[in-house]
Amino acid sequence: MAAATASQAWAILTRHARDEIGNLRLQELCHDTDRVSSLVAVHNTTTIPVQSAAEAHSRRRGSGHANAGPSEAAGEPRILLADLSRQRMTTDTLSHLLRLASARGVRSFIRRLAWGQNDRNNPIVPQRVRREQARNADRHAHDGDFPLGLSASPSMKKTRFVETGSLPGMRTGVPGSPDRSSAAAAGLGGAPHANQANTSPSMHMALRAPANQGLEMLTVDGINALDAIHLEWGRISRLSETLRRGQLRGATGSVIRDVIVVGQGTPVAALRFLYEALKRDEMASRCRSEGIKDGRGRRMEFISSPDPLTMAATMSDLDPASTLVITIALRGDEETNIVTRTLKNWLIQGLGARKRSDLVVNKHMILITANEKLKATKPETVFLLPEHSRCEAFTTFTAAGLLVSHISSGVWKQILAGAHDLDKHFVETNPRHNLPVLLALTDVWNDAFLGSSGRVLTPFSEAFSAFPSFVATLEAQTCGNRGTMDRSGRRAGIGKRGDGHDSCAAMVIDGGLTGDHDRALYQCGRPVASEMITSMDTQAAARTSKIMGLDGVEEAFSNQDALLCSFFAHADVLAFGSEDRPGGSVSSPRTLFPSESFGSVVSNSVLPYSSRALAQSESFGSVASNSVLPVPYSSGEGEDVAEGNRPSTLLVCGICDAFTCGQLIALSEHRAAITARIWDVDPFAKTVGSSLRLERTEQLKNKLQQIYERMSISGSNHSDQAEDSTVNLATSTILGHYATMMHDRKMYVVRGNS
């Protein structure tokens, strides 16, 4: 039987959703134990012990750390779990989705990503081999043999990471990675010619390949990209460690205590996530306090727009003598330049009276860019993104993310190890058990066939509070383009979404930490897919024991129990609703754990996530039988009704630390790339957002400047000339009022300071 084409697989899924899934309810589907077990995907791994920067430094000094945290144990088992059992799908649905993935060439696409610029069907010859060939060319000119013993046999094998000393029959650097043979390897003496259809423009997986393991990943020129990447790691490590220990100080000799990150896009969103997540990590906390006597730890502030209030609040709270400004300007946009210029003036005004302005800039400002001209002007304070990895959405593991992470937390090696671990899972695992592929197929199913208008991503821990924003930014950048579909909505087997749109990007909405969206998620007329993320171990017990002793540890574990139960309760209410409750109250088939804070709580009552803080209060006494507390001020029974049958995905990790954060970032990248692939969208756009807004901004700035000039001459913003037809009348009128107000405000401020 011939494999189905993409259009056929799409049509089958459309009929399946309409005829077989439309009338099914999750209450029934979740009673099928075989289905439930088949829709839970688990990735187990064992960490390789990696020293943090603080540990390495302390051991060099002979002190060491006697009380290592649990995440530092050698060979610690890790788990990352995706529960899809509450999705409106059957095992047949999953089979149809996998057939669609096969028709769209997902497995070959994954191999393309793994090989980068190297064509696995016509492998590039490394430069080291070509140099050796050139040296031996004369000796073999009359023999007709291939230099170095290579032959034209199809048995020559290569994989994405190979040991640099190996040639025919070489062993792979990634255990389990499938070898591919190529008869085209005979053309070893010629220049490399990679077929772009078989290569990837982004080599982001090379950015986290481990060093000192003899691995090789070739660019189109036959150069091992890992050599330059690992050299950059060394530069980042030297700068970060000397700065964190206080050996590299500011212009006035002060220790750098705070970092301001200026920029936009995916790498900045990833840095926000890492910073918030690792605030609670014990190892990262030790690294943040390194070199600071009061133990406060380094702070990180983010500025992404030229909002004067944000900049004023940030600058007023920091000392320029101990502040480092890192600008991530991948595209050199005007807004980032404005913020950087303002912070530069702030530093010079605060320190310039004592030090030269150029010294202040060199000591307190670092630029990360893809502009090679800037790198040539100030090589010591500029980090250049590698040419093979400048797709903005996949630059988190370039200097844009690693430098800031190393300075702020010192656990960048663990982050890289987690990302590489997920890379191996992504490349080596069959799509049926591949976490990024399964999550991407679930997104396509909800978006294209069930008519979902996006998904709500709810973090059930403060550590994940910035994760939804990162995922939203990443998916908007990778999946926000229109697909390559024709007017009929079909091209290369891709059909339209259920709402008629031909773009794959549905918005990712932050569900928040307080359950503010619960009522809408339970009751709204148009269901929205949900996704929740939490960790089994929040590391709260260790931190609480230092503050409250053993009693605090017991309380911390009790609160963690409440958090996890609330996590599952929210998913159950979405799936099963309140149909089994008289009066329509929200309910769940799960039994809530007994809580001494509430007195006696009966089996069928539910405390949604928004009420978990309430569960820590002793002032409520006993809660009556069958009572429900969806919000603290819940009024009578019957008001809260859950429709049920709302799909949700549960992401659960064992512990939230640097290794897990690396896994989650890589998981999100691969998931977005696969989603884009299925929708026939190019995920490797090198621009951030849309250039249209930037162009329009410049037009309106020119219009505003014209109004200011007219007011300076005539004192009025009214003009006898015809209105500019390129500017909307409402916009022009509001800009006029704004110019008048700001003109008067400027005059008032100038007079007040004179």
N, C-alpha and C positions, 0 to 999 in steps of 0.2 A: 504494500500500500504506500503510495507516494505521500511524502510529508505535505501537510497543509501549508498553503501560502499565508502570508500575513493577513490579506483581505479575507480569506476563508476563515482563519482563526478568529478574526474580529467579528465576522458575521455569526459564527457559532456562539461566541460569548454574548452577543446581543440577544440572540434567541434564548440562550440559557438563562440570562438575567430576567427576561420577560416571562418566559413560560414556566421555569422551574424554581426560581428564587423569589419571584414577586410575592407569592402567597406564604412563603415559609417564615416562621418566627424563630428568633434565637432561643426562646424558651424550649422549643422542640429540638433545635439543632444541638444545643449544649447537653442534651440527654444522651446523645450518641457518643459513647466513650471512645470508640475507634476514631471517629472524626476529630474529637477534641485532642487526642494524643497525637494525631497526625498533623495538627495545626499548631503545635508548639515546637519551635525551633530553638535549639540550644547550642551555643558555642562554648566548649570547655577548653581551657588552655592552662599551662603552668608557666608562671613567670620565671624569667632568668634574673637572679639578683643583680641589681644595678645600683651602684653607689650614687647617692645624691652629692651635689657639690659640697654641701656643708660637711657630710660624712667624710668625703675624700680629703678635705682640707684638715679636718680634726684628726684623722688617722695619720696624715703626714706629720702632724705635730705630736702624735703619740698619745692623744687623749682618748679618741674613740667615743662611742655612745653606748653605754651599758644597757640603756632601756630602749631598745629598738621597738618601733611600733609593729603591729601585726602585719602591715602591708609590706614590711621589709624582710619577712621570713624567706629563706631560700626555697626555691621551687614551690611557691605557694600556688595552689589551684585557684583558678578564676572561672567565673561563669558570666555569660551574657546571654540573656534569654528574651525571645520575642514570642508572646502569646497571641496568636491570631484566632483563637477558638471563639471569640465573641464577634468575629466578622461574619457578615451575612454571606457565607460561602460554604459549599460542600467540598468533599474531596474531588468530585467531578469538576467543580469550579477551578480548583487548583490545577487539575490536569489540563483544563482548557487554557488557563493562563500560562502554564509552562509550554504548551504548544505554541501560543502566541510568542513567547520569549524565544523559542527555537526558530520560529519563522522570521523573527526580526534579527536573528544571528547574535543573540546575547552572549553565547559562549565564545564565539570568535571575537566579539567586541571586547570581552574581558581579557582575552589573550592579547588583543591589540593594545589595551591599556597597560598590560603587564610588560609588553615588549617596548613600548614607547615608540621611538623613531626607528627602531630596528624592525625590518620586515621579516617575520618568522618564516615566510615561504622563500625568501631570498636573503639570508642573513648577511648583515654587513660584516666585512672583514675588519678586525681591529687594526688600528694604525700600527701597533707594535708588530703585528704579523706582516703588514705591508712593508714596514721598515726592514724587517728581517729578510723579506723576499728581495728587496732592493739590494741588500748587502750580498745575498747569495745568488743573485741573478746570473752573474758571469760564470759562476762555478757550475750552474745547472743549465746553461744556455744550450749545450749540445747533448744533454742527457735525455731531455723530454720528460723528466720527473717533476712532480710538484714539490716545491721547497718544503722543508720541515716535515716531510713524510705525509703531507695531505694528499688525498686522492679525490677523484671526481665521483666517488661512490655515493649513492643516496643515503648511505648509513651515517653520514656526518650529522651530528645532533647538536642542537643549541636550545637553550631556554632563556628566559628573560634575565636571570642572574646566573652567570656561570663563573667558575673559578678561572682566574686569569691565566693560570699556568696550564690549563687543559685545552686540548684541541679535539681531534676525533674521539668520540666516545666519552666526552667530558662529563663530569658529574655535576648535577645541578646544585645551585646554591640555595634553593628553596626546596626542602624535602617534600617529595610528593608532587612537585610541579611536572606536568606531562612534557616529555621531550617531543620535538617535531623534527622530522628529517627533511632534507632538501637537496635535490640533485643540482640545484643552481649554485651550490657552494663551490663549484669548480672554478668559477671566475674569480679567483682570489687575487689575481694580480691587478685587476682593473679598479677603477674608482667605484665607490658604492652608489647604487641606484635603488632607492627604496620606493616601492609602490605606495603612494599616499593612501590608497584604499585599504592597505593592510597595516598601516601605522597609525600612531596617535600623535596629535600635535602637542600633547601634554605628557610630561614624564614625571608627574607628581608622586608616583609610587617610589621613584628613585630617591626622593627627598628624605625618606625615612628608612632606607636600606642600611643595615648595620655596617659599621666600619671594621677594619682589621679582620675580615673573614675571606679575603681574596675574591670578592664578588665583582661582577662586571655588568654594566648596562650601557650599551653603546648608543651614541648619537648618530645622526646621519653621516657625519664625517669620520666615523669609526673611533671616536674618542670615548674613553670610559667616563661617563658623566659622574660616576660616584667619586672619582678622584677630586674633582673641583668641589663637589658637595661636601666631602669630608674635610677638605682644607678650609672651607667656609665654617664648618662646625668648630674647627680649631680656633679660628679667629674669633668667633662668637664666644667660645668658652673662655679664652684668655681675657677678652675685654670684660665679660660679665663677672668673672671670678675676681679679678683685680679690683673692679668697681665695688663688688659686694663686700670684699674684705676691708675696704677703706684704703687700699694701696693707690687706687686711681681716684683722685678727689676733684672737687670743683675748683673754679678759678681762685677762690679765696682760701682754699685748703679745707673746706668743709666736706664731710662725708655725704655722698649722695644718698638721700633718704627717700625721695619721692620721684615718681616717673609720670610724666604727662604723655599720653599717646594721642597723636593727632592723625586722623585719617578716617576713611569710610570703607564700606564694603565687607566682604567675607572675612579677611584676616583680622580686622578690628573686632568684628562680632565674635570670632573664635577666641580672641584674647579676652574679651569680656567674660565669656563663658569659663575659660580656664581660670581667670582671676577669682571669679565668684566661687567656682567649684573647689579650688585649692585653698581658699581661705580656711576651710575646715580640715584640711589634710595635715596630719601631724608632722610628716617629713617636710612638706612645703613650708609650714610655719617656722620650723627651725631655720630653714634656709633664708626666709625673709628677714629674720632677725640678725643674721650674720653680719658682723661689722658694726652693729648699732648697739651702743652700750646700754641704753634704756630698755632695749628689748621690744620696742614698739612695733618693729617690722616696717618694711617699705610699703608705702601706699602707691596705688596706681589710679590715675584719673584719666578719663577719656573725653576728648572733645572732637565731635564729628561735624559740627556746623558752626558758622561764625555768629552764633547767638551771643550778643554782648553780655547778657545776664549770666549765661553759663561760664563764659570766659572770666568775667569779673569775680564770680563766686569761687572758681577754681584758683585764680591767682591770689585772691585775698586770704586763702587758707594755707598757702604754701610759701616757703622761703626760697627765693631765687638762688641763694647760695648753695642750697642742698637739693636742687631740682634738676632733673635731666628731662629734656624734651626730645621725644622720638617721633619723627614724622614719617608716616607710611604713605607715600605719594606714588602709587603705581601708575597713575595716569596724569598726574600733574594738574588736577582740576583747580579751578579758581578758589573754591571754598576752602580747600585744604591750604592753599597758599596764603589766604587771608588770615587764617588762624595761626599758621606758622609765623607769619610776619608780625602779628600782634604779640605772640609769646617771645619772639626774638627781641622786640623793643622792650618788653617787660624785663627780660633778663639783663639787657644792656643798661636800662635805667636803674635797675636795682644793684648792679655790680660794676657798671662801666666807670663810675667815679673812682673806683679803686683799681680796676684792671682794664687793659685794652679791650676794645669791643671784639676784635678778632679772636683773642684768647678766650673771652667769654663764650663765643659761639663754638669754638673748638672743644671746650670743656663741657658744655652744657647742651649741645644740640647734635643729634644724629639723624641722618636721612636714609631711608630705605626706598629705593626707586628702581625702575627699569630703564631709566634714562642714562645711557652710557656716557654722555657728555658731562653730566654732573659728577659721575664717578671719576672722570679724568681730572676735574678741577680740585676736588677735595678727597683724595683717596682714603685718608685716615678716618674720616667721619661719615663716609658714605658706604652703604652696603648695596650691592647691585644684585638684582634678581637674575638667576640663570636664564639664558635665552630660551632654553627648552621647557621652562616651567613658568610662563608669564600669563597663563590663563587665570584671571583674577580670582575666580572661585576656588582655585586649587593651590593657592599660595600660602596657606596657613603654615606649612612646614618649611618655608623659605626663611630667610632672615626676618621677614615681616612678622612672623610669629615666634620663631625660636629665640631671637635676641631679647625681646621683651619678656618672654616666659623665663628665660635663664636668669635675667636680672632680677625679676620679681619673685620667683619661687625656687629656682635652682634645681628643679626636677625635670628638666627638659629631656634627659636621656630616657626616663621612664615614660614620658609622653610619646617619644619616638618609638619606643619598644612596643607600646600598646597599639600605635597606628600600624607598625609593621606586622604585628600579630594578626590584625584584622585584614591587612593586605593579603597575607598568606591564606587566610580562610577564604577570602573573596576569590582568589585565583585558583585555589586547589579544590574547592568544595563544589560538588554537583549542585546545579541550580535548585534542585528539590530541597536541599538542606542549607542553602546559601542565604544567610541572613539579609544582606543588602538586596539580593534578587527577590526574595520573598516579600520584603517590605515594599519594594518598588512595584511589584505586581499587585500587591494589595492597594497601593495608592491608585494605580491605573484602574483597577476594578471599581473602586468607590467613585472615582472621578468620572470615568468614561461610561460606565454601565449602570451604576446605581444613582447617578445624578447628584452626587455630593458636591457642595460648593466650597470645598476646602476641608481642612481638618483642624481641630482644636488640639493643641499640644499642651498638656498640663503637667508641670513639674510637681511631684509630691515630696519635694525636699528643697530647702533653700539653696543647697549646693547646685541644683539644676535650674535655678531661677533664670539664668541667661541663656539656657540651651534653646528654648523656643525661638528667641530672636536670631540666634546663629543659624538654626535650621531654615527659618523663613528667609533670611538673607541669602543663604547658599542656594536654596531651591529657586528663588526669584531670579538669581543670576544664571543658573544652569538651565532652568526649565521655562524661563519667561519668554523665550522667543516663540514666534509662530512656527508651527510645523511646516514641512514642505508638502502641503496638501493642495489639491486643486479645488476648484469651486464646488465640486460635488462632495467634497469632504473626504475623498479617498485618493490616496497615492501611496505607492509602496506598501499597500496593505493596511494603512492607518485610517481609521474612521473618526468621526466627530465625537465630541463628548456628549453626554446626555442632554446638556442644555444648549447644544448647537454650536459651541465655540470650538475652534480648531487649534487652540493653544493648550499645552499640557499643564501649565502652572495654575494650580488652584492655591489660594492663599493659605498660608499656615498661620493660625491665630494663637497667640499666647493665652493659655487658659488661666494663668495666674496662680498664685499660691493660696488664695483665700476662698476659692469656690464661687467667685462672683458670677460665673457663667452657668452654674449648675441648673438653675431653674429653666433657662433657655435651652440648655442641652437636653433636659428631661422632657420638655413640653412643646418646643417650637414645632411649627407645622412642617418645616422643611428640615429633615434630619441632616446633621453635619457629623461626619466621621470624627471620632475622638482618638487621641493617643495619649497615654500616660507613661511617665518614666519615674522610676524610683530606684533606690539601692537598698539591699538588705542590711548593710552595715553603714551607718552614717559617721562612724568614728566619734560619735558624741560621748560614748561612755568614758573613753580615755580622757577627753577634755573635761568632762563633768567631774571625774574623780579628783582632778587637781583643784577644783573649786569647792566642791561640796562633800568630798570624801565618799565612803562606801554607800551612804544613804543616797547620795546624788546619783551614783551608778545605778542603783536599783530603780530610781525614778527615770533615769535616761532610758533604760531598757524597757520600762513600762510605756514610756512615750513612743519609743520606736515600734512597740507592738501596736499601739493605737494608730500610728501613722500607716503601717502596712495594712491593717484591717480596713482603714478608711480608703486606702488605695483600691482594694478589691471591692469594697462596698460601692464605690462610685461606678466601677465597671459593671457590677451586677445590676445596679439600678438602671443604668443606660440600656443594658441588654434585656432585662426581664421586666422592668417597669413595676407598676403597682397593681396589676390586675388581680393578684391573689389576695389583696387586702380589701376588706369592706370599708367603704367610705372613700376609697381612692387614695389612701396615704402611700407615700413612697415606702417601698419595702424591698427586701432582698432575701433570697433563700439562705444566705449565710447567717450564722449566729454570731452576733457581736460579742467580743470578749467581755467578761465582767469588769466593771470599773468601780473601784471604791470611791472615786471622786463623785460619782453620781448615785451612790447607793446601789440599788438593785435595778438593773436594766434587763428586760426580758428578751427572749430569743429573737423575736421578729422585729425588734426596733433597729433603726439604722442611724448611725451618725455619719452623715456625709463629711467630706473633707473640710468643708467650711466650718464645721463645728468642733474640730479636734482641739482647738485652743480652749473651747468651752469645757472639754472633758478634763482639763487640768484644774478646774475650779471646784472647791469644796462647798461653795455657797449655795449649790442647787439642791443639796440634800438628796432625797429619793425621787427618782423619776418613775412616774406611774406606768403601769403595764400598758404595752402597745403604744407608748408615746413616741413621737418622732421629733427630732430637733434638726431640721434642715438648715435653719439659721437661728441665731440666738433669740430673735424676737418672734419666733413662729407663733402664729395665732391658731385658730381652731382647726379641728380635724377635717379633712376633706379638701383643704385648699391645695395641698401639694399632690399633684397627680403626675406620674411618670408614664409616658406612652409606651416605653420599652422599644425593643427592636432597633436600638441605636447601636451601630457597630463601633467597636473600639479595639485598639491594639495596645498591649501592655509590654513595655520595655523594662526589664529588671536586670540590674547588674549586682554583682556580689558586694562590692565596696566602691565608694566614690573616691578614687585617688588619681594620681597622675596617669598611671597605666590605663585605667578605665576611661579617662578623658581622651587619651589618644585613640583608644578603640572607638569611642563614640564619634569623634571627628571624622575618622576614616570611614566608619559605617555610614555617616551622613553623606560624605562625598560620593561613595560608591552607589548608594541608594539613588541619589540625585542623577548621577550619570546614567544609570540603568533606566530610570524613568524617562529621561530625555531620549535615550536610544529607542525605547519602545514607541515613543511619540514621534520619532524621526526628527528630533531637534538637536542642533549642535550645542553640546554643553560647554564648549571650550571658547566661548566669547572672551576676547581680551579687553573689553571695555566694561566699565562699571555702570549699570543702569542704562539710561538712554541719553544719547547726545542731544536729543530734541529739547529737553528741559534746559540744558546748558546753553544752547543757542538762543532759546527764548529768553532766558535770564539776561543774557548780554543785550538783547534788543530792549528789554524793559529798563535795564540800568542806563542805557543811552537815553531813553525817553525821560527817565527821572532826572538825569543830569541836565537835560535841556530845560526842564521845569525849574531846577535850581538856578540855572544861569538867567532865565527870564525873570525870576524873582529878584535876583541880585541887581538887575538892571532897572526893572520897572516897579519892583515891590509887589507884584501880583503874579499869580500863576495863570492868569487868563491871557489867551493869545488871539489876535485878529486873524491869524492864518487858519486855514482849514485843518480840521482834526486829522491826525495820522490814521489812515484807514487800516494800517497793520496792527493797531492796538484797539482792543475792545473798548467801547465807550465807558462801560462800568469800570473797567480797569483803569482807564485814563482819568476818570473822575476821582476814584479813590486815591490814586497816586497823587493827584493834585492836592487833595485834602491832607494826605500824609506829608507832602513836601512843605505845605504851609505850616503844619504843626511842628515839623522837625526844624524848619528854618527859624521859627520863633524860639524853639527850645535851644538851639545852638546859640542864638543871640543872648538868651538869658544866662546860659552857662558861661559864655565868654565874659559878659559884664560882671558876673559873680566872682570870677577868678582874677579880674583885672584890678 
